[in-house]
Amino acid sequence: MSRRKVANGSRVEVYNDNLEKALRTFKKKITESGKLVELREKEFFEKPSVTKRKTKNQQVRRAQRRRQSESLPKKLY
């Protein structure tokens, strides 16, 4: 089985009429490349202020999770 990268898109070849396997590899390639997320983001226009707010909230959540994982566990009595 050969897997080739195409410059303008992704290509998956079907061997021995195994469509399920080809579909799984296609889905995996699409999710790894991030094209699906990008498509969903570009589906509707989002104001720059909303985008900034979302990224700021993500940073805050990431920092909270990091702090929580680094903190000592509560004592269990």
C-alpha positions in Angstrom: 0.0 0.0 0.0 1.5 3.3 -1.0 0.6 6.5 0.6 1.3 9.6 -1.4 1.1 13.2 -0.5 -0.5 15.4 -3.1 0.3 19.1 -3.1 -3.2 20.4 -3.6 -5.1 17.8 -1.5 -5.2 14.4 0.1 -5.5 11.2 -1.9 -6.5 7.8 -0.6 -6.5 4.8 -2.9 -9.0 1.9 -2.5 -7.5 -1.6 -2.7 -9.5 -4.8 -3.1 -12.8 -3.0 -2.8 -12.0 -2.2 0.9 -13.9 1.1 1.0 -14.2 1.1 4.8 -10.4 1.0 5.3 -9.9 3.8 2.7 -12.6 5.9 4.4 -10.9 5.5 7.8 -7.5 6.5 6.4 -9.1 9.5 4.7 -10.8 10.6 7.9 -7.5 10.2 9.8 -5.6 12.3 7.2 -8.2 15.0 7.3 -8.2 15.2 11.1 -4.4 15.2 11.4 -4.0 17.9 8.8 -6.5 20.2 10.6 -8.5 20.9 7.5 -11.8 20.0 9.1 -11.3 22.4 12.0 -10.2 25.1 9.6 -13.3 24.6 7.4 -15.6 24.8 10.4 -13.9 28.0 11.6 -14.3 29.6 8.1 -17.9 28.5 7.7 -19.2 31.7 9.4 -17.6 35.1 9.7 -16.3 35.9 13.2 -15.5 39.3 14.3 -11.8 39.9 15.3 -12.9 40.8 18.9 -14.7 37.5 19.3 -11.6 35.6 18.0 -9.4 37.4 20.5 -11.8 36.7 23.3 -11.9 33.0 22.4 -8.1 32.7 22.3 -7.8 34.5 25.6 -10.3 32.1 27.2 -8.4 29.1 25.9 -5.2 30.5 27.3 -6.9 31.0 30.7 -8.3 27.5 30.7 -5.0 26.0 29.7 -3.3 27.8 32.6 -5.9 26.7 35.1 -5.5 23.0 34.0 -1.8 23.3 34.3 -2.0 24.8 37.8 -4.5 22.2 38.9 -2.3 19.3 37.6 0.8 20.7 39.3 -0.9 21.3 42.7 -0.7 18.8 45.5 -3.7 16.4 45.9 -6.2 17.0 48.7 -5.7 15.0 51.8 -8.0 12.1 52.1 -9.1 11.5 55.7 
